[in-house]
Amino acid sequence: MAKDKIAYVCSNCGQESPKWIGKCPACGQWNTFKEIRVSNDTGSMAAKSAATSLHSSLEGKPRPMFLKQISAQEAPRMDMNDSELNRVLGGGLVPGSIVLLGGEPGIGKSTLTLQTILNMPDRRILYVSGEESSHQLKMRADRISKSDNENVMILCETSLENIFTQIKETKPELVIIDSIQTISTEEVDSSPGSLSQVRECAAALLRFSKSSGIPVILIGHITKEGTLAGPKILEHIVDTVIQFEGDQHYMYRILRSIKNRFGSTSELGIYEMEQNGLRAVSNPSELLLTQDHEGLSGIAITAAIEGIRPFLVETQALVSTAAYGTPQRSATGFDHRRLNMLLAVLEKRVGFKLMQKDVFVNIAGGLRVTDMAMDLSIIAAVLSSNVDTAIEPGWCMAGEVGLSGEVRPVNRIEQRVAEAEKLGFSHIIIPKYNLNGLDRRKFGIQIHPVRKVEEALRELFG
């Protein structure tokens, strides 16, 4: 038998090298190359043989086909009985796909997965746990679900070969691996969770999923930097990467799609953590705007959109005199660099001096919003706190701010205006360019088009 070779793989981007390198030439990170053993047989032979025995439909070698001969009809997606999860996946789980669900420890990854499969009584599901015992899973299932699902099977196993054996015997319609860092194969001489183990196990599960048509959901850990643990190639192997994020001190959890070969990556799912599990939030605007802030300065409401979902977000700002020589700039739930740019626009184009003042910005509810339409509300909240004057109730806004102080147009303006009107707002500030093609007679809310930041601030503060 040929001797195994030694290779080095960058844990950040997956770049391979025959020798150790201090700085990765692909991503530029230092000290990220880890040693792995590479067998002359590129894959796990035992995993390959076990997976191949499951693929009765794949006989012989694949042959090339003309593009016009291939059917473009999509297979029916698997309904997860969860509106938020279905939205993030692009309409449901695609047969034969492999999904990676990542998140911080204790954020609720296993709870979300377990309660989802318990609500799918018409599917035969195998839940493989390498971290918890069957007794722990039973107690959690009793806590988050009032009814037992007779089609959910629990397997506490970390050996990939044994997992494939049980899959062959039970013939499930969906497989859950919790977590991929705990699974190991005998053909790789390293500990579970290492780069080579994670890569080989994920590749074997990918071969099984694609050839058998059975979808697989992998649960993965994330590092202290906030990235998915394991080699970067793991994210390239899977079809969909979903991040489950949120602050443990808040009740809200955000399900965000980072990569999706079968749908949009801009979709967002919102959950509320409760005593008996996670509750899908169908209308997040009403929950995010429950507080009465009449008479309080530094608060502005914006009509944001994540994916195809519009919702109103509360922006909070605090401006105070710098206690030390260097003023602080802090942002929670918003891009820190964009905050600095907006403060420079406010000082240069509008004339408000914030050079010697601390500025703190927070998106209420623990959300992190990337919509550029937040710019106008950030500037309005900062100015409201600076002059200690509250914005009148019933006002909201949406607009991107450019470096010259102009208010740039945003997409899907009709959805934003309709959402603000539905929640009882009487005034909304929008970019003037967005008036093109907008039928104002359809809305009962008063629309204020502006072209520059000064005009928007004049509308708000007179």
C-alpha positions, 0 to 999 in steps of 0.5 A: 500500500502506498504511503500517505502524503503530507499536504498543507491546507489554508483553514481560511480559504482552502488553498493547498500547498505541498509545504508550509507557508507563513502567509497564504498567497490566495487570501493573504492571511498569516499562519493559517496553513494546517498539516493534513494527511492525503491518502493516494485514494482521494476519498474514503474507500469505506464511505464510498462503498457504503454510499455507492450501495445506496445509489441503485439509481446510478448504474454505470458511468455518467455520459455527456448529454446535449444541453437541449436534451436536459429537462429544466423542470425542477423537482418539487421542493420538500416543505419544511412546515416553517414559513421562515425557513422555507423563505430562506431556502428559496421555497423549501428543501431541494431533493438531493441538496446539502445544506450547511447551518452554522451559528454560535454555540447556544444560539439555537441551531439544534433547537431550530432543526429539531422542532422543524423535523418534529413538525414534519410528520409525513417524512421519515427523518434520521437525526444523527447526533454526535454531541448529545445523547438520545436522552438529552434530545428526548427532553428537548423534544418534549419541551419544544413539541407537544406531539411526538413524531413517529417518523423521527429516528435518533442516532447517536453516532460519530463514525461515518461508516456506521452512519451510512450503514444505518441510512441503508437500513432505515431508508430516510427521506431526510438526514440531519448531521449534528454536527459535522465537526464530530463525525469522523471516518476510519480512512483518515488518520486524524482526530474528529473536527480536523481539516481532513476529517471535515473535508472527507466526511462532507465530500462523502455525504455530498456524493451520497446526497447527489446520487440518492436524491436524499437531502442532507442538513449539516450543522456546523460550528463557527469560530471566534471570528464569526466564520464557519469552522473547518476548511473553507472548502466546506462552504464550496462543497455544500449547496446552501449555507445558512447562518443562524445569528443573534445576540443571546441577550435578545429574544430575536434570532436571524436566519440569513442565507450566505450562499444558495444555489437554488434561491436568493441569498438576500432572504431573511428569516426572523424568529423569537426565542420562547420557553418552548422553542423558536416562534417564526415572526411573520410580521417583524415590524409590529414587534420591532416598533412596540415601544412608545418613544414620543418626546425622546430624541435620537430615534428615527424609523426607517422602511428597510427591505431584506430580500423581498420582505419590507419591515420598519426598523428603529434606529437609535443614536446618542451624541455626547461630548467626548470625555477623552481626547479622541471621540468614539464612534460605535455602531451596533447592527450597522456598518461602522465604516459607513457610519463614519462616512455618514458623519463626514457627510453630515459635517461637510455638507450640512455644517454640523460639527461632530468632530469633538463628540462621541457618536453611538448608533444602535439598531433596536431589537438586535438586528443587523440590517445591510439595506442602504436605505438606512442612511437617511434614518441614521443621519436623522437620528444622529442630528436629533440626538445632537440638537436634543429634539425629538422627531415627531411621531408618525414619520419614517424615511428611506433613502441612500445618502451619497458623498455629495449629500444627495439622497439617492433612490432605493429599490422597491419603494412601493413596498416600503411606502405600503408597509409604513402606511399599514403600520399607521405612519402618516408621513414618509420621506423618500428620494425624489427620483423614486417618484418616477412611476410611483402612483401617489394616489394609491397611498393614504400616507403623505409622501415627502420627496427630497433631493438632498440631506438638507431638505430631509432635515428641513422636513423633519425639524423645520 
